[in-house]
Amino acid sequence: MQSRHRNVLILLWAVGLLLLLLTWAHVYVLGSQSREREISAAERDLSNLTRAAQEHAVRTFRSADQVIRFVQSRYQELGDKLDLKALTQQGVIDAEIFNQVGIIDANGIYVLANRPITSRLDLSDREHFKVHINQDNGQLFVSKPVIGRATGKWSIQLTRRINKPDGSFGGVVVLSIDPTYFTEFYGALNLGPGGLTALYGLDGIARARRVGNQAEFGSDASRSTLFERLVKEKPSGSYVQQSVIDGVERLYFFRTLPDYSMVSLAAVDIRFLMVNHEKGLQALLLQASFVSLLILALVAGISRYLGLLRRDAQARKAAQAQIQERTEQLNAVFEISPDGFVSFDQNYCVKFVNPAFRQMTGLGSGTLEGMDENDFSAWLASLCEPASRFTGLRALRSTVQDKLAPAQETIELKDFGHLILQVQLRLSEAGTVSQILYVRDITHETEVEALKSEFLATAAHELRTPMASIYGFAEVLLTQGTDAESQKEFLGIIHKQSRLMVDILNELLDLARIEARRGKDFKYTELSLQDLLADLMKAYQCPVGRAPPELEAPALPIILLADSGKLRQALLNVLSNAYKYSPDGGAVHILVELQQTPDQTQRVAIHISDHGMGMTSEQSSKVFTRFYRADTSGRVPGTGLGMSITKEIVEHHKGNISVISAPGEGTQVSIYLPVHITPVLLPA
């Protein structure tokens, strides 16, 4: 007997040691997999970030190249008469992105620019000039970051050669880009304190480089593996290397820029990348240690036969308590759940109905318990609209058993607020429950989806109308011979319709941004309403032949807490409509008055009135609907989004807006805003 007991103990401890070995082997495998997952996830994220940076850089260079080509063409036509400052004012040259655009003549002298040239600038020694002297390779040249002699700032010079009529060298068109334009974009890509984003030339010189929050330009990484091997072999990829610049080991991902000798690079510090892995590994080691101790404790405990019996009894008791607790928790869930549940016993008769199902179906204190599934199906079907009746439990169960489709369907109740319910069936293997019917109210989700579809259809329709004109007249210009006058007319139509599309897209973006941010991007400051209106009237350009708006406002300043730009946009929308919808003339009047609210606070009312075509009551009720336009003739330009944007802006200022109008008599739009500082009349 003693020998048998000893053999059992030997076998027991051998099993325990085997379990310990398997536990730590499992820890090793999980740790390796965790590291691989971190690397894989980081590579995927870096790939997406470099794609975004690549697209941003390509769009920037292409936009810059379009400006350069345009200036090149105009200079070859006009010579020194070319007015680059006027092109900047017209918006052809985006001064916010491009520091300066100019012409360097064949001798290297900076002769023309969109900004004043205060002295004679000789740029003949600059690389971006010399590279074009001997040959025209037809390529856009992107220089290393240099201190611009014209601007005195760090800049990247983009140049193209100017050819004289005989093909000889006539100078260079040069466009300067502030490299911080790229580093500021990279600042939005959070890669941790040691994370790196950069735009390199294939010469290894950084056009823009950002490490953490620090931006730098002109760093030389030509000794990096990236420029020695990878870029030459494939357009994108990843590698791990210690930086030749700051010595930090990082995981890199790069993408070359199509058509440009540039590469976009993103990297994350390996130490930063592995923080979560190390924490997880430490937790895993702690768990493994705990499991090891548990195995040893169990093996030691099992050796004590009496202790085993006692612990087994305690474990059964704990399990029963856990089952009881879980049962009570499930009962509580069924009772308070907003979704409906109906369970059926082994004979497919109703066993339990929770309160939510009773409320959805209007059952109240009525009873369904004991009803078989056929009668239950008929009862539920009788509550439904004829077009969306409940097909029955047998049909759902057949679907589950055959696995032909998900065991669910959508029904609509004809009473109780016309609820739309999603019904699902789940089979049970428990001895006392055969199946459970789960019912969820999706009325709100359905309404939201319908609103989304309606909005997308309306937006697509509004964009399709100008697009059809652009496409049609462009096709005429491409396929049919037209005289110069017709070409000018067609191009004018294309330009007008393109402007309309841009207006629609801009207003859609404004509306989406306001709704998405929920007013978080509004910057509220104290401002004088009279000053804002005076500035608005001064800047507003009335239609030709029309008198400026008449302003009537109290002399004492009315102080509001408002976002100046957003409130100005709202007032401008209403004022512009007043002129547009009174094409036959008539005065436009702005009346500002203080009013007392029922809660004894002051508000200001801004009434903007015209004497135009006016609207019916039905039209007035729809004026804030997106894309709605009272004039459907097309003679009055607009997108139908301005008043929607105005309403959003006013409501974010805790105000409201109303419209009073009559056909042929004109329209009055009233904006009501709370007064921040109440004007006080001083004694004479």
Phi, psi and omega in degrees: 000318180295321179296319179296318179297319179296319179297321178296318179296318178299315179296319181297314180290329176296318177296320179299316178296323178296319178296322177297318179297316179295323180298311183286331173295320178295321177300316180298315181295315181296321178297317178296317180295322179298316179297316180297321178296318179298316179297315182297315180296319179295319177299319180295316180295317179296324177299316179294319180295317179292329176295317178296316179295322178299312181296321179297315181293317181298315179299319180296313181293321178294319177298316178297318181295323177298317178297316181298314180298320180295313179297320178301313181295315181293324179292321178294335178275315190255341182065224184291350179281352181296127181255094181289330178296318179296321178297324178293316179295328179283351179091001177294323177252120182277100183291342180286333181261317187258118183302312185201146175234134182202182181238130171253124183284181186295343180265002179088015181265132179283104191257329181228145177202159178277357174234155184301139174257112187276341181209169180287120182251121177258112182249021184293342180268357183283143181299321183289349173265312186295331185295340184261354189294310190276333183207157177247101180274000177074008184255150172284128179262131179246116186278169169290156177299129179225163172278114183293132178287334180279319185261337184073015182237159172300136179204155172256125184264124175251125187225152170224149182283145173254124179259138173286168180306328180273006177089355180283168184290125182242004181126195187219138167270127183237136178232130183257131175243131176290118181299340176293342175301324177280317184293328176294322175296319180294334181298336179281349182263097187278112180240021178089173185297329179258007181293149185230136169228139186204159172236112183250149163278161179291354173280355178090003180265130182285124171283324176208136183214135180226124176242113185063241179257005184260126178258144178210162184222147174083009179296142183258112178240028185296339179277359181289153176305327182304315185270343178282325190220310195293313184298328180288335186265328184205155185284345180205160178166184182223158177196164177245130182203152172279128185299136177284352182263307184243002175077006181275132177279126184224159167266121185252150168223134183230155173219130174281153180269122179302134175074001179228144179277062184223161178219133176265134189227137173224144183210155178230139179298127181302322180295318178293320182297324187268008181300309180296322178298316181295320178296316179297321180294319178297318177297320180294319178296321178296317178296318180296321177297318179297316179298321180298315178297322180296318179299314179297320180295319180295317180298317179294322181291320180296333179296338178260105188298317181292319177299324178299315180297318181295315179295325179296319179296318178295322180295319178296319180295318178296322179295318179297320178295322180294318178298317179297317179297318180295321178298316179295322178296317179296320178298319179295320179299314180298326184286318187261356183295139175285348179265153182271144177226136173226120179254152183236143180281186184295343178262014179061037173249149183299128181250323185211138176230124182275163185301324182299320179294321178299319181291319180300317187265000180070024183290326180062230182271003178296165184240141174242348183303133180094346180286134180284168189295329180292313179294323178296316180298317179295319179298314181294322179296327181291341179274352189266159170294146183303327184283345181220061181278154176289126184282339177116156182290326180298317180296318179295317181295323177298320178297319179296315184291323181275347180056039181278328183198168176301139183278069178208159176205164181248131179234161179232123179280137183278340175247188175060040176082015180052057179289145173253120186243143172257123185250128178231149179238133177235127178278151182237145177260002178290152184290333185257351180232125181267323183199157179230130177261125182248127184235127182235136179279113180245024182301311182296318179299319180296318180295319179297316179298321179296318178296320178298314181298318181296318180295316180297320179296318180294315180298317179298320179296316182295324179283330183292326183299304177293329180296324179297319178295316180299313182296316184296310182289328175296320178296320178298315180296327182279329190251343184236143176285123180231152179284172185298321182295318179294319178301317180297319179296314181295318179296325176297320178294316179300316180298317181297314181292325176296319178299320179296318179296318179298318179298316180299313182295317179298317181289325174298317179295319177302313182296316181295320181294318180297317181290319183291318182279342179055041177083003183290336179269005175283133180249101186272128176223162176286131179214155177272125180296319180298318179296319180297315180293320179297318178294321179296315181293327179291320183277336185287130179262110181290154174302153182302131178087358182255144179283149177295161181294149177268127183250128175233112186216154177299152181287323181289138181298138175255114185264125177246155169258102191209163170273111187302313183295316183291317180294323176299317178300318181295314180295322179295322178300314182292317181296317179299319178297323181300321178283319182297321185264017168228061186295339181274005177101195183106153184287145170252124189239134177246118180244126178247127179217147177272141181227154177261129179271163179303332180270021174066026172251163181260146172226161178248138177250128178247108181258121177247115188239146173228174178238046185265212188288335178070181182219158172282170179296325179294318178294320180298325181290343182253005190296335180265005177283137182298135179071003179280135178226127181294324178268116182256007182282340182088359180283334179259117182292154177156169183249345183081012180249345186301314182289330175297315179296318180301315180299317179299315182296314181297317181292328175290343174266016179062032179242188176214169186221144179218163182228132172237126185207156175214141181302130177079354183248348179106183186223143173236120176255126183244127178247126182247124183229145177290141178275131182280314178237116184289128178297139179243126180278116182281147178294149182292000000 
